[in-house]
Amino acid sequence: MDAGRNVGSLTARTMPLLDTYGEDIFRAAVAEVLAGTSHDHHGVAVACEKLRRKTDRPVPLDVPLGSHVNERDVIPHSLESYDVRHKRRP
């Protein structure tokens, strides 16, 4: 408020981060930002992502797939077959 920022707008832009990252990460991120000199919602988003990576949690994005997608899981495999150096030519 001292910086002339619209608190309602900042709150509206920041609250989706609570839904995305969860209460624990959001609370820690807000505390981290408030402990510094920033009061920007982008700073909270960066702090949330930093804390998510630190705790090794999955990326909090829901990617909706249509019902026509049969195979939704990607099974990792060795990438060696893509390496040209390992392929033999006749």
VEXVO-97161 format. One record per residue (C-alpha): chain; residue in one letter; residue number from 1; x, y, z. Coordinates in steps of 0.1 Angstrom, whole numbers. Layout:
N
pt ch = A	aa = a	i = NUM	c1 = X	c2 = Y	c3 = Z
...
This chain:
90
pt ch = A	aa = m	i = 1	c1 = 0	c2 = 0	c3 = 0
pt ch = A	aa = d	i = 2	c1 = 29	c2 = 24	c3 = 7
pt ch = A	aa = a	i = 3	c1 = 41	c2 = 19	c3 = -28
pt ch = A	aa = g	i = 4	c1 = 8	c2 = 28	c3 = -43
pt ch = A	aa = r	i = 5	c1 = -1	c2 = -7	c3 = -54
pt ch = A	aa = n	i = 6	c1 = -36	c2 = -20	c3 = -57
pt ch = A	aa = v	i = 7	c1 = -39	c2 = -46	c3 = -29
pt ch = A	aa = g	i = 8	c1 = -70	c2 = -61	c3 = -44
pt ch = A	aa = s	i = 9	c1 = -52	c2 = -66	c3 = -78
pt ch = A	aa = l	i = 10	c1 = -21	c2 = -81	c3 = -61
pt ch = A	aa = t	i = 11	c1 = -43	c2 = -105	c3 = -41
pt ch = A	aa = a	i = 12	c1 = -63	c2 = -116	c3 = -72
pt ch = A	aa = r	i = 13	c1 = -31	c2 = -123	c3 = -91
pt ch = A	aa = t	i = 14	c1 = -14	c2 = -141	c3 = -62
pt ch = A	aa = m	i = 15	c1 = -42	c2 = -164	c3 = -50
pt ch = A	aa = p	i = 16	c1 = -41	c2 = -188	c3 = -79
pt ch = A	aa = l	i = 17	c1 = -6	c2 = -197	c3 = -67
pt ch = A	aa = l	i = 18	c1 = -21	c2 = -210	c3 = -35
pt ch = A	aa = d	i = 19	c1 = -43	c2 = -234	c3 = -56
pt ch = A	aa = t	i = 20	c1 = -14	c2 = -244	c3 = -78
pt ch = A	aa = y	i = 21	c1 = 13	c2 = -249	c3 = -53
pt ch = A	aa = g	i = 22	c1 = -6	c2 = -257	c3 = -21
pt ch = A	aa = e	i = 23	c1 = -6	c2 = -241	c3 = 13
pt ch = A	aa = d	i = 24	c1 = 28	c2 = -251	c3 = 26
pt ch = A	aa = i	i = 25	c1 = 48	c2 = -238	c3 = -4
pt ch = A	aa = f	i = 26	c1 = 26	c2 = -207	c3 = -8
pt ch = A	aa = r	i = 27	c1 = 30	c2 = -197	c3 = 28
pt ch = A	aa = a	i = 28	c1 = 68	c2 = -202	c3 = 27
pt ch = A	aa = a	i = 29	c1 = 70	c2 = -183	c3 = -6
pt ch = A	aa = v	i = 30	c1 = 50	c2 = -153	c3 = 7
pt ch = A	aa = a	i = 31	c1 = 72	c2 = -152	c3 = 39
pt ch = A	aa = e	i = 32	c1 = 103	c2 = -153	c3 = 18
pt ch = A	aa = v	i = 33	c1 = 91	c2 = -124	c3 = -5
pt ch = A	aa = l	i = 34	c1 = 79	c2 = -103	c3 = 25
pt ch = A	aa = a	i = 35	c1 = 113	c2 = -108	c3 = 43
pt ch = A	aa = g	i = 36	c1 = 130	c2 = -91	c3 = 13
pt ch = A	aa = t	i = 37	c1 = 122	c2 = -59	c3 = -4
pt ch = A	aa = s	i = 38	c1 = 98	c2 = -71	c3 = -30
pt ch = A	aa = h	i = 39	c1 = 60	c2 = -72	c3 = -28
pt ch = A	aa = d	i = 40	c1 = 53	c2 = -83	c3 = -63
pt ch = A	aa = h	i = 41	c1 = 31	c2 = -114	c3 = -72
pt ch = A	aa = h	i = 42	c1 = 58	c2 = -124	c3 = -97
pt ch = A	aa = g	i = 43	c1 = 83	c2 = -127	c3 = -68
pt ch = A	aa = v	i = 44	c1 = 59	c2 = -150	c3 = -50
pt ch = A	aa = a	i = 45	c1 = 55	c2 = -172	c3 = -82
pt ch = A	aa = v	i = 46	c1 = 93	c2 = -174	c3 = -85
pt ch = A	aa = a	i = 47	c1 = 97	c2 = -183	c3 = -48
pt ch = A	aa = c	i = 48	c1 = 69	c2 = -210	c3 = -51
pt ch = A	aa = e	i = 49	c1 = 87	c2 = -226	c3 = -81
pt ch = A	aa = k	i = 50	c1 = 120	c2 = -225	c3 = -63
pt ch = A	aa = l	i = 51	c1 = 105	c2 = -242	c3 = -33
pt ch = A	aa = r	i = 52	c1 = 87	c2 = -268	c3 = -54
pt ch = A	aa = r	i = 53	c1 = 120	c2 = -278	c3 = -70
pt ch = A	aa = k	i = 54	c1 = 138	c2 = -278	c3 = -37
pt ch = A	aa = t	i = 55	c1 = 112	c2 = -303	c3 = -23
pt ch = A	aa = d	i = 56	c1 = 113	c2 = -323	c3 = -55
pt ch = A	aa = r	i = 57	c1 = 75	c2 = -321	c3 = -60
pt ch = A	aa = p	i = 58	c1 = 60	c2 = -326	c3 = -95
pt ch = A	aa = v	i = 59	c1 = 52	c2 = -297	c3 = -117
pt ch = A	aa = p	i = 60	c1 = 18	c2 = -285	c3 = -106
pt ch = A	aa = l	i = 61	c1 = 1	c2 = -285	c3 = -140
pt ch = A	aa = d	i = 62	c1 = -29	c2 = -304	c3 = -150
pt ch = A	aa = v	i = 63	c1 = -28	c2 = -312	c3 = -187
pt ch = A	aa = p	i = 64	c1 = -62	c2 = -323	c3 = -197
pt ch = A	aa = l	i = 65	c1 = -61	c2 = -350	c3 = -224
pt ch = A	aa = g	i = 66	c1 = -91	c2 = -358	c3 = -245
pt ch = A	aa = s	i = 67	c1 = -109	c2 = -391	c3 = -241
pt ch = A	aa = h	i = 68	c1 = -95	c2 = -402	c3 = -275
pt ch = A	aa = v	i = 69	c1 = -60	c2 = -404	c3 = -260
pt ch = A	aa = n	i = 70	c1 = -56	c2 = -441	c3 = -251
pt ch = A	aa = e	i = 71	c1 = -20	c2 = -441	c3 = -238
pt ch = A	aa = r	i = 72	c1 = -15	c2 = -414	c3 = -212
pt ch = A	aa = d	i = 73	c1 = 16	c2 = -426	c3 = -196
pt ch = A	aa = v	i = 74	c1 = 50	c2 = -423	c3 = -212
pt ch = A	aa = i	i = 75	c1 = 73	c2 = -452	c3 = -203
pt ch = A	aa = p	i = 76	c1 = 109	c2 = -440	c3 = -203
pt ch = A	aa = h	i = 77	c1 = 134	c2 = -461	c3 = -222
pt ch = A	aa = s	i = 78	c1 = 171	c2 = -460	c3 = -231
pt ch = A	aa = l	i = 79	c1 = 179	c2 = -432	c3 = -256
pt ch = A	aa = e	i = 80	c1 = 209	c2 = -451	c3 = -269
pt ch = A	aa = s	i = 81	c1 = 190	c2 = -462	c3 = -300
pt ch = A	aa = y	i = 82	c1 = 188	c2 = -426	c3 = -311
pt ch = A	aa = d	i = 83	c1 = 225	c2 = -420	c3 = -308
pt ch = A	aa = v	i = 84	c1 = 241	c2 = -422	c3 = -343
pt ch = A	aa = r	i = 85	c1 = 275	c2 = -432	c3 = -329
pt ch = A	aa = h	i = 86	c1 = 260	c2 = -465	c3 = -317
pt ch = A	aa = k	i = 87	c1 = 244	c2 = -475	c3 = -349
pt ch = A	aa = r	i = 88	c1 = 264	c2 = -497	c3 = -373
pt ch = A	aa = r	i = 89	c1 = 262	c2 = -492	c3 = -410
pt ch = A	aa = p	i = 90	c1 = 265	c2 = -521	c3 = -434
